[in-house]
Amino acid sequence: THGGEWLFFTNCGAPRYHIVAVDIEAAISRARETAPGPPAYRVVVAESEHTLGGGDYAKGGHRVGDKLLLKYMNHEDSEVYFRFESFLTPPVIYRYSPQTREPPEPVLATKIAGLDTSEFMIEQLFATSKDGTRVPLFVVRAKELLFDGESGAALFANTFDDFAACAELLAERKYTSARKLAIHGASNGGLLVAAAANQRPELFGCVLCQVGLLDMLRFHRFTIGHFWCAEYGSPDDADAFGHIRAYSPYHNMAAQLQHVFGSDVRHLNPILVRVETKAGHGSGTATSKRLEAAADMYTFVLRSLGIKLDER
């Protein structure tokens, strides 16, 4: 706004766009309906074991998938583009025409050389968290997995106690063991794995933390962090400060005297810091950069867990 007027950047009457100033109060008083609005929509919220997000959509006997994301569509189009992916299916973008009602046509699919999904299966388990809540987790594993605790595993989840409970369940049932379990999170997930590693380091063999919120007492002072106070609470709030301080990764690292002896076991665990300057939060990263980062990450996991490339 400027001087009581609203400024808009628009191509209305200007194919190359221009900026117009509008007195909103005066404009509203003179407003008239030029076209009726769309018909009322019905919003459906599904609450069940098999929700819309986890079900199947089929047409003419052609299974489309487990998870659908609408990609491109407006009211004037005669076609819809949507993406499908599942734990065992790389992303595929489909095109569908409601008018012709032909089976959805794949237009762009991710190809992964050497991947045979028939060798894998998906299981749903339930771990019991600290407060007794049953926490669901999905396990994607080889069908011929040996339950001896020696297989490598990666864990992704949402909250600290739930995350630890899932890690304990995987070790208890011999899907893996603590020394073979890698945890990975980015952004808020980076906060999760960092806090989990501080609170329960004995549960994990490797931690991958990407662009995480690690200084939770000052996050609101950096870039757009102040917008996240509604989610995390504000460190400037005395009531929220104690709760945030209790899990803030940076403030829960114990200081140690830094000296090294040849047999000092405290320095056997590898640490790799990868810094990308002027890279932001990851959005828009070039494919080449993503591949470089992925190579570093997977190499670090294999090194940390003692897994050789020829192992299953």
C-alpha positions in Angstrom: 0.0 0.0 0.0 1.0 3.6 -0.5 -0.8 6.7 0.7 -4.0 4.9 1.4 -4.0 3.1 -2.0 -3.2 -0.5 -2.9 -0.6 -1.1 -5.6 -1.1 -4.1 -8.0 1.2 -5.6 -10.6 -1.2 -6.8 -13.4 -1.4 -7.5 -17.1 -5.0 -6.3 -17.2 -5.1 -4.0 -20.3 -1.3 -4.2 -20.5 0.2 -7.4 -22.1 3.6 -6.5 -20.7 2.2 -5.7 -17.3 2.0 -2.5 -15.4 1.5 -1.2 -11.8 -1.8 0.4 -10.9 -2.9 2.2 -7.8 -6.4 1.5 -6.5 -8.4 3.1 -3.7 -9.9 0.0 -2.2 -12.7 1.6 -0.2 -13.9 3.6 -3.1 -13.5 0.7 -5.5 -15.6 -1.6 -3.3 -18.4 0.9 -3.0 -18.6 1.0 -6.9 -18.0 -2.7 -7.5 -20.4 -4.7 -9.6 -20.6 -8.4 -10.4 -19.3 -9.0 -13.9 -19.6 -12.8 -13.7 -21.1 -15.1 -11.2 -18.8 -17.1 -9.0 -18.3 -20.8 -9.4 -20.9 -23.2 -7.9 -20.4 -24.0 -4.2 -17.8 -26.6 -3.5 -18.2 -29.4 -1.0 -15.2 -30.0 1.2 -14.8 -33.5 2.4 -12.4 -34.5 5.1 -11.8 -38.2 5.2 -10.9 -39.8 8.5 -10.4 -43.5 8.3 -7.7 -46.2 8.1 -7.7 -46.0 4.3 -8.1 -42.3 3.4 -8.1 -40.7 0.0 -4.4 -40.1 0.3 -3.6 -43.7 0.9 -6.1 -45.4 -1.4 -6.2 -46.5 -5.0 -7.7 -44.7 -8.0 -8.6 -47.0 -10.9 -10.3 -46.5 -14.2 -11.1 -49.4 -16.6 -9.1 -51.8 -14.6 -5.9 -49.7 -14.8 -4.4 -49.1 -11.4 -3.0 -45.6 -11.0 -1.5 -45.7 -7.6 -1.2 -45.2 -3.9 -0.6 -41.5 -3.7 -1.9 -38.8 -6.1 -0.9 -35.2 -6.3 -2.8 -32.8 -8.6 -0.2 -30.9 -10.6 -1.8 -28.7 -13.3 -5.4 -27.9 -13.8 -7.8 -25.0 -14.2 -11.6 -24.7 -14.9 -11.1 -24.1 -18.6 -8.9 -27.1 -19.3 -10.1 -30.4 -20.7 -7.2 -32.3 -19.3 -5.8 -32.9 -15.9 -2.1 -33.6 -15.0 -1.3 -35.4 -11.8 1.7 -37.1 -10.2 1.7 -40.5 -8.7 4.4 -42.1 -6.5 4.7 -44.7 -3.8 7.4 -46.2 -1.6 8.2 -48.6 -4.5 7.3 -46.5 -7.5 9.4 -43.5 -8.6 7.3 -40.4 -9.5 5.2 -40.5 -12.7 3.2 -37.6 -14.2 -0.1 -38.7 -15.9 -2.4 -36.9 -18.2 -6.2 -37.6 -18.0 -9.1 -36.3 -19.9 -12.5 -36.5 -18.1 -14.2 -36.0 -21.5 -12.8 -39.1 -23.2 -12.6 -41.1 -20.0 -9.6 -43.0 -21.4 -7.1 -44.6 -18.9 -4.6 -42.0 -17.6 -1.6 -41.7 -19.9 1.9 -41.5 -18.5 3.8 -38.5 -20.0 6.9 -38.3 -17.8 8.3 -41.0 -15.7 11.4 -41.4 -13.5 13.7 -44.2 -14.6 16.1 -45.8 -12.1 18.5 -48.2 -13.7 18.9 -51.5 -12.0 15.8 -51.1 -9.7 13.6 -54.2 -9.5 10.7 -53.4 -7.2 9.6 -57.0 -7.2 12.5 -57.7 -4.8 11.0 -55.4 -2.1 8.0 -55.2 0.1 6.2 -52.7 2.4 5.2 -53.3 6.0 3.4 -51.1 8.5 4.5 -51.4 12.1 3.3 -49.7 15.3 5.8 -48.4 17.9 4.7 -47.3 21.4 5.9 -43.8 22.2 6.9 -42.4 25.6 3.3 -41.4 26.5 1.8 -44.7 25.3 0.7 -43.4 21.9 0.9 -46.0 19.1 3.0 -44.5 16.4 2.7 -46.0 12.8 5.7 -46.4 10.7 6.3 -48.0 7.3 9.2 -50.3 6.6 10.4 -50.7 3.0 12.6 -53.8 2.9 14.0 -56.6 0.8 11.6 -59.6 0.8 14.5 -61.9 1.7 15.7 -59.7 4.6 17.5 -61.7 7.4 16.2 -60.5 10.7 19.6 -60.6 12.4 20.1 -56.9 13.2 22.9 -56.6 10.7 21.0 -54.8 7.9 21.4 -51.1 7.3 18.3 -48.9 7.7 17.3 -45.3 7.4 14.6 -43.7 9.6 12.5 -40.6 8.9 9.8 -39.3 11.4 8.3 -36.2 13.0 8.7 -35.9 16.8 11.5 -36.7 19.3 9.9 -39.3 21.5 8.0 -40.9 18.6 11.2 -41.0 16.6 13.1 -42.7 19.3 10.3 -45.2 19.9 10.4 -46.2 16.2 14.2 -46.6 16.3 13.9 -48.9 19.3 11.2 -51.0 17.6 13.3 -51.5 14.5 16.2 -52.7 16.7 14.0 -54.8 18.9 12.5 -56.7 16.0 16.0 -57.1 14.4 15.2 -55.2 11.2 18.5 -53.5 12.0 20.6 -52.5 15.1 21.6 -49.1 16.5 25.1 -49.2 14.9 23.5 -49.9 11.5 20.7 -47.3 11.7 21.1 -44.0 9.8 18.7 -41.1 10.4 18.1 -38.3 7.9 16.1 -35.1 8.1 16.1 -31.7 6.4 14.7 -28.3 7.5 12.4 -29.2 10.4 13.5 -32.8 9.9 17.0 -31.6 10.4 16.0 -30.2 13.8 14.4 -33.6 14.6 17.4 -35.7 13.8 19.8 -33.3 15.6 17.6 -33.3 18.7 17.2 -37.0 18.6 20.9 -37.6 18.3 21.5 -35.3 21.4 18.8 -37.0 23.4 19.3 -40.7 22.5 22.7 -41.0 20.8 22.9 -44.7 21.6 20.0 -45.5 19.2 21.7 -44.3 16.0 24.8 -45.2 14.0 24.8 -42.2 11.6 23.0 -38.8 11.4 22.4 -36.8 8.2 21.2 -33.3 9.1 20.4 -30.9 6.2 19.5 -27.2 6.5 18.2 -27.9 10.0 17.0 -25.4 12.6 19.7 -25.9 15.2 19.7 -22.7 17.2 16.2 -22.6 18.4 16.8 -19.7 20.8 17.6 -17.3 17.9 15.9 -18.9 14.8 13.3 -16.1 14.8 16.1 -13.5 14.2 17.3 -15.1 11.0 15.8 -14.5 7.5 12.0 -15.4 7.7 12.3 -17.3 11.0 9.9 -14.9 12.7 7.1 -16.4 10.7 7.7 -19.7 12.4 7.0 -18.5 15.9 3.4 -19.6 15.6 4.6 -23.2 15.1 7.6 -23.4 17.5 6.7 -20.6 19.9 8.8 -17.5 20.4 12.0 -17.7 22.5 11.2 -14.2 23.6 8.2 -15.6 25.4 9.2 -16.6 28.9 6.7 -19.5 29.0 8.0 -20.9 25.7 11.6 -20.3 26.4 12.1 -23.2 28.8 10.4 -25.7 26.5 12.4 -24.6 23.4 15.7 -24.5 25.4 15.1 -28.1 26.5 15.4 -29.5 22.9 17.4 -26.8 21.0 20.2 -28.9 19.4 22.9 -26.2 19.7 22.2 -25.6 23.4 22.2 -29.3 24.3 25.7 -30.2 23.1 28.0 -30.9 26.1 31.2 -29.0 25.9 34.3 -31.2 26.0 38.0 -30.5 26.5 39.4 -30.8 23.0 42.5 -32.9 23.1 43.4 -36.0 21.1 45.3 -39.1 22.1 46.0 -42.0 19.8 43.6 -44.3 21.5 40.9 -41.8 22.4 37.7 -43.4 21.4 35.7 -40.2 21.5 37.3 -39.1 18.2 36.6 -42.3 16.2 33.2 -41.2 14.9 33.6 -39.3 11.6 32.1 -35.9 11.1 31.5 -34.3 7.7 30.4 -30.7 7.3 29.2 -29.7 3.8 28.7 -26.0 3.2 27.1 -24.6 0.1 27.3 -20.7 0.0 24.5 -18.7 -1.6 22.4 -21.8 -1.8 19.4 -20.9 0.3 17.2 -23.6 1.7 17.6 -26.0 -1.3 14.8 -24.9 -3.6 16.0 -24.5 -7.2 19.2 -26.4 -6.6 20.8 -27.6 -9.9 20.6 -31.3 -10.5 24.4 -31.5 -10.6 24.6 -30.0 -7.1 21.9 -32.4 -5.9 23.9 -35.3 -7.2 27.1 -34.1 -5.6 25.4 -33.8 -2.3 23.7 -37.2 -2.6 27.1 -38.8 -3.4 28.6 -37.3 -0.3 25.7 -38.3 1.9 25.5 -41.9 0.8 29.3 -42.3 1.0 29.2 -40.9 4.5 26.4 -43.3 5.5 28.3 -46.3 4.1 31.5 -45.3 5.9 29.7 -44.6 9.2 27.8 -47.9 9.2 30.6 -50.0 7.9 28.6 -51.1 4.9 30.3 -52.2 1.7 28.8 -51.4 -1.7 28.5 -55.1 -2.6 26.3 -55.8 0.4 22.5 -56.0 0.1 
